């Protein structure tokens, strides 16, 4: 009987190693899912050539589209960022037309008459560094949204006390026009939607244009 009791006690002491390992794996998976933004799984759905073909089609269609009316709703000077609000019924073709218009106006030196200069007094250009975010929902065309978009998805949680999560603001961006004249390879970029290429995050509607 004593041997039987000892065997029973041995079976009761501790968990089986396989159960412990399995539990640790599940715990790590839950932790990773919690700390990485949901947008992590949203990648550009097409190959580079397919995206280029779609961009060419969008740019062609935009030539016959009307540039939508827009108004400046926020300007964060320290981040060289501006948000524009367009009507909610604005189509993607019109967003592309507006992005093309912004590029042409900057090249012609007329952009500062339409939106605030992001680098006023700069010897190279009044928009030498710029981020222009286009929204069609006034709830997100605000300073708070472009601040969190500018600092990025992985900024410390208390960097800005924002009530708008990065991944939510990201999905609300209809178009994005960015300028960095220090980058000689790609001084200007524009897209439908928004991408944070450094971290591999892309909004669902993301489509690079130029």
C-alpha positions, 0 to 999 in steps of 0.5 A: 500500500505505501508504494501505491500511495507514493506512485499516486503522489508522484503523479499529482506533483507538477504538470506534465512538461508538454502541457507547460510548453504548450501553455507558454507557446499559447501565452506568447502568441496572445502577447504578440497579438496584443502588442502588434497593431491589427493593421500588420496583416494588411499588406499590398495585395498585388505584385509590384507590376500589378500595382504599377499597372493599377496606378497607371490606370488610376492616374489616367482616369484622374485626368478627366476627374474633377479636383474636389473642393477641399479645406485645411482642417489642421496644420502641425508645424513641428511635424510639417503636416497638414490635413485636408477635408474633402466631401464624403462623396469624393471618389478615388479618381477625384482623390488621385486628381487632387494628389496630382494637383498638389504635386503640380501646384508645388512644382509651379510654386503655387501650393502655398497659396492653397495650403500652409507652407510646411517649411516656410522660408526654406531656401529650397522650397516652402514644402521641402518636407511635407505630409499632406493627409486627405480625409473625407470624414471630419471626425478624423481631419483633426490635429490629433489624428495627424499627430498620431499618424506622424509619430507612427504606429510604434511610438510610446503609448504616452507620447501623445495622449490620443483617443484615436488609435493609429490603426483607426486613423490610418484607415480613414486616410483617403490620400497621402502626399509626402515631400522630402526633397532631401531624398534624391531618389524619391523626393515626392510620393503619393498614394491612395490610403496610407503606408508606413513602409518602415514597419510594413503597415498598410491601410486596406485601400493603400495604392501607391501612385507615384 
